[in-house]
């Protein structure tokens, strides 16, 4: 197989500075897709741009957490189990997993799907802000519910068939391989297209990390890309003194924007013979759903996670 990379810009709608960067990268085709956040403060600006540009490959960034104190957002449904004492969504995935009511989570997901539809957008896929639906903190996963929502709408979802052993974060999760097999089986049974691999990297600046070392790490990923359709994400944002003072991870976001604007990443893509892909490419490999067995598996997984 050839090597394909979905390069997704997360957090579209997070802020005007994030929107500025993502709009540019989409216009210049430096990224292959972006995912938009209905609860976030700059969602309307991002949605208006998408309508005007008739932008394709815009997905839904299902948002159940609000991790930045300076950029708080509330749930669309206002369910108390989805929000902390301050009225905003939980700041951590652990708080979300421990306090969320499963029925409220489903209603919120449905509300966010409805919000992008009402904004005039036809989304190409869905993914999840901070991995709050994956059960990373306590094991309380909402993947069965989100896969069912995607199945009903014929949408792909950001998951992955295999874990690349070179991915330090994903490969370090205890029991991940065994749990992944079950969820991938459910996705296939429901007919939800998923990529082959997800390649992760840290959101903030690591100790001793510089822009140059970050760039070399990202370029190396292209040359070591597994065969098949992979996805990686960035959270690009324009330089902004105000946001830099408020958001701890802002410097990394600016680095990601800078890297995508420069020539080195584009050259490495060509040199490593990696083609930018979209979720349309993932759809081509979708298996036909087997709804009867899907219902049995779905009930089993949902009962087990309560």
N, C-alpha and C positions, 0 to 999 in steps of 0.2 A: 504494500500500500504506500501511497504518497503521504506526506506530512501536511496536516492542515491545522491552522490555529484560529480559534475564535478569540479575538481580542476585544473584550467587553469593557466599556467605561461604566463603572458603577456610580451610583449616587447622583444621577441626573435629577436636578430639582432640589438638591441639598441647599444650595446657595447661589447667588448670582455669579460669584467667582468660579464655582464649579461648572455652572452652566456655560459660562464664557469659554472655558477650556473644552468642554465636551462638544459644544456646537462647532467650534473650529475643527476639532479632530474628525468629527463626522463629515463636515463639509469637504475636508481635504482627504477623506478616506484613509486616514491614519489609523483608525480603529474600525472594526467591522460591525460593531453594535454598541448599544448603550441601554441601560435599564433605569427606569424612571420611578420616583418615590412619591406617590400621591399624598402622604401626610406631611411632606416636607414644605418648608416655607416658600421655596422658589419653584414649586411644581407648576403653577399656572404659567410662569414665564417659559419653562421648558416645554410644556404642552403646546403653548401658542406657537413657539418656534417650529415644533414638529409638524403642526398643522400647516403652517405657511410653507415650509420646505417640502411637505409631503414626504417626510422622512420615513425610510424603511428601516427594518431591523432595530426597532425600539421595543424593548421588553419591559415587563413589570418587575420592579425591584420590591418584592413584598417586604414591607417594613413593619416590624413589630417591636423595635427597640429604638430608643433615642439616647445615644451614648454621649453626646456633646452637650454639656450644660448650657453653653452659650447659644446653641441652636436647638431649643426644645421643640418637640412637636407632639401633638396629641393623637390618639387613635381616631379613626373616622367614625367609629361606632360609639365611642365614649363608655365602653364597658369598664367598670371599676377594676376588674381582674387584670386588665391590660395596662393599667396606669398606676404609678406610684402616688404617694401622698401629695406630691407637688403638681399632680394633674397631667404630667407628661408620661409618655410611654416609658417603660422600665429602662434604666440605663445599662443594664447588663443582661446577657442571655441567661445567666443563672437565675436572676430575679424573675425574668419572663417565664422560664420553664417552671419554676416553683409556684408561681402565683397565678398563671393564666388558666382560665377555664376553657377546656377544649371546644365547647360550643361557641364561646365568644371568639376564639381564634378563627374558627371557620367563618363566622359572620364578618369578622374584620377582613379576612382574605376576600370574601365575596364583595365587600364594600370597596376594596381597593381595585378589584377587577372592574367593578361598575364605574368607579371614578375615572379610570382611563378611557372607558367607553364613552362616558358622558363628555369627556374632554375632546372627543372626536378622534381618538387614536385607536388603531387596530394593532395590537401588540403581537410581536413575533414569537415571544417565549416568555418565561418567567424565571426569576431567581430570587434570592433571599438575602436581605441585608444582615450582615454579621453572622450568618449561619444560625439564626435563632430557632429555625424550624428543624434543625438537624439533631438536636439532643446532645450537643457537644459538652454541656456543663454537667447535667445530671442524668443523661440518658433518656430524658423525656422527649421523644421525637414526635414531630408533627408531619413527617414525610408522607405517611399514608394519606393524611387529609389533603396535603397540597398536591400530591400526585393525582388524587381523585378530582380535584378542582381543575387541574391541567387537562386531564383526560376528557372531562366534560366539554372543554373548550377547544380540544384538538391542539394543545400547545406543548412544545418541548419544555423541559425544565432543566436547570443547572444541577446536574448530579454527575456521576462518573462511574463507568463500568469497572475500572481497575484503578488501583493506587500505584503510582510510580514510586518505587522504593527510594528514588532520589529526592522525593518531596518530603522534606524533614517534618513538616507539620502533620500532614495527613498520615504519613507512615508511622508517626509516633502515637497515634490514638489507639489505646488498647481495644482489642476486639473489633477493630474497624473492618477488616477484611470479611469476617464472618457476617457482621451486620449488613455490610454492603451487598453481599450476594442476595440476601432476602429482599432488600429494597430494589435492587436492579431487576430481580425477577418480577416484583410487583409492577415496576415501571413498564417492563416489556409486556406483561399480561394486560395492563391497562392501555397499552399502545401509546405511552408517553415517550417521545424520543429524548435521548440523553447522549451527551458526548462520551468519548472513550476515556478521557483523562481530564482532571482538573489540576492545574499547576498553581500552587499557592505561594505567597510571600507575605512578609509581615507588613502591617499597615503603617506603623511608625518607624522612626529611624532607630536602628539597632545600635548598641554601644560600639563605637569605633567606625560606624558606617559613614561613608562619604558618598557624594553623588557619583564619583567615578567608580567606586566599588559596587554601588547599586547598579549602575549601567552595565558593568561587566557581568554581574550576576544575571541580569535580564537577557543580555546577549547570549550568554552561555546556554540559557534555557532553549534558545532557538536551535542551537547546534546539537543539543541533546534531546530534542523533542521526540517523544515516542511516536511510533507510526499510528496513523488513524486520525481522528478528529479530537484535538485537545482544546481546552479553554483556559485562558488566564484572564485576570481582571486587573484593572488599574482604577485609581480614584483621582483623576487629574483635576487640577485647579490652577487658576491664574494666580500670580503673585498678588498679595493683598495684605497690607500691613495690619489692618484691623483684624482680619481673620487669622493671620499668623499669631497675633497676640491672644486669640481666644481658643484656637483649636490646636491641641498638642501635636497632631499628626500633619499639620499643614505643610511643613517643609517637605515631607515625603510626597505629598500630593503635587507640589510644584515640581519636584524632581521628575515625577511620572509624566507630567505635561511636557517638561523640557525634553525628556528622552524621546517622546513621540514626535516632537516637532523637528528634531535633528535628523541628520542623514544616516547616522550609524545604525539605528534600528532598522530602517528601511533597507540599507545595504545588507545587513545580516540576514534579514528575511530572504532576500534574493540569493545570497551566497549559500545559505543553508538549505535552499530549495524548499522553503515553507510558504504555502499559499494561505492568505487570510481567508477564513471561511465564515459562514453565518449559520444560524440554526436551520435555514433552508437545506443546507447540506446534511445536517443531522437528520432531518425529516426523511431524506431519501432512504435511510437505512431502518426506518421504523418497522417494527414487527406488528403484525395484525393482532388486535386485542382478543383475548380469550375471556370474555366477560364473566362467565360462570365461575371459572377458577379464580378470577380476579376478586370476585365478591367474597369468596371463602378466605383468600389470603388477606384481603383488606380487613375483614372482621377480626381475623386472628391477630394481626399486627396492632390494630387499634385497641383491642381488648388488653393486649399485653402491656401497652404503654400507659394505661390509666393508673 
